[in-house]
Amino acid sequence: MSMQLSSGMGDEDEAHPVSEINVTPLVDVMLVLLVIFMVTAPMMTAGIALDLPKTAAAPLSPPAPPLELSLTKEGGLFLDKEPVAQEALEPRLAAIRAETPDRALHLRADRGLDYGEVLRVMGLVQRAGITKVALVSLPGGDPAPAPAPTAPQGR
């Protein structure tokens, strides 16, 4: 950045510094970045050109959407938003597993529900043969507590 002394509005005795930003280097850098971006962008979207062989195999089918099992605070069970009796849950899950063995289950339990009740339902799910189970929660909860400092051990 250069500073020049210039005269005021007709006052030859009072000189004040005039500071101006030289934007030419900034424009040069921006133009170079623009050219680099314009050259590399098409390369990132295009894949490697291959002549792939053809096959008679059927395309893979997309995975089945996961089952939604919800437990209310009052102990109600809902399988994909349909109420289901606790006695009928295990046979119904076993029938679903027989149709689609790799189907996952998302377990949504009310936070006020007893922990033992959640474990009991998870046992029913396991006995039905469903092994892919995920517990659903909302983001933004309390952060994990920091580990407690350990006291230095004496010799």
QUIKA-V169617 format. One line per field, one symbol per residue. phi: phi as a letter, one per 20 degrees, with the letter a starting at -180 (. if undefined). Layout:
# QUIKA-V169617
phi = ???
This chain:
# QUIKA-V169617
phi = .ddceceffneffedcfddceeeffffffffffffffffegfffeeeefcdffeceffffeffffffddddefenfdcdlmdfcfffefffffffffffcfefecdedcffeffffffffffffffffnedecceebefnfffffffffeffefe
